[in-house]
Amino acid sequence: MPPQIDGPYAGRLSPADVEEIRLLAAAMFAGSSVHTNGPPSRLTVYAPDHVGVEVPISDPYADKIAFNVVKRRGHWVDPSPNERVIVTGANKT
């Protein structure tokens, strides 16, 4: 399922950008203790070179993980590889 894309610059995100962000997200969590439930579910385009990414995860306390990616020299990268935000869901106990 393609991600929900929103934000003030949503129309400027190309299919190639979406695919590169999907591949980056997969690479970021490969081999980590975070177990994703698929590709990003939401991309919020804050600027042409700044996207917020939400990825669904399997965790007893959270539904998704959120992070930002930026476009540098024509490619999407993780600007802060040591910072992650876990977003808890209302349906978790």
C-alpha positions, 0 to 999 in steps of 0.5 A: 500500500502506498504511503499517505503523503501530506504537508505543504509540499506534498505535490513536489514529492516524486514517485522516485523520491517515495521509493528512495525514502522507502528503501532508506527506511528499510535499510535504517531498520535492517538488523536493528531491534525495531521490527517494522510492519512494512514500508512507511505509512505516512510521509509529511513533506515539510519542505522540498528537501525535508520529509517526516516519515512514519513506519508501523512497528511491532511493539507492545507499547507503540504503533509506529516510529517517526523520524525525518529524512533530508535530501542532500546532493540529490539523495535522501539521507537520515540527518540524525541516525541516533535520534528516533521518536516512538509514537505510542498508540491509544489502543496499546496498554 
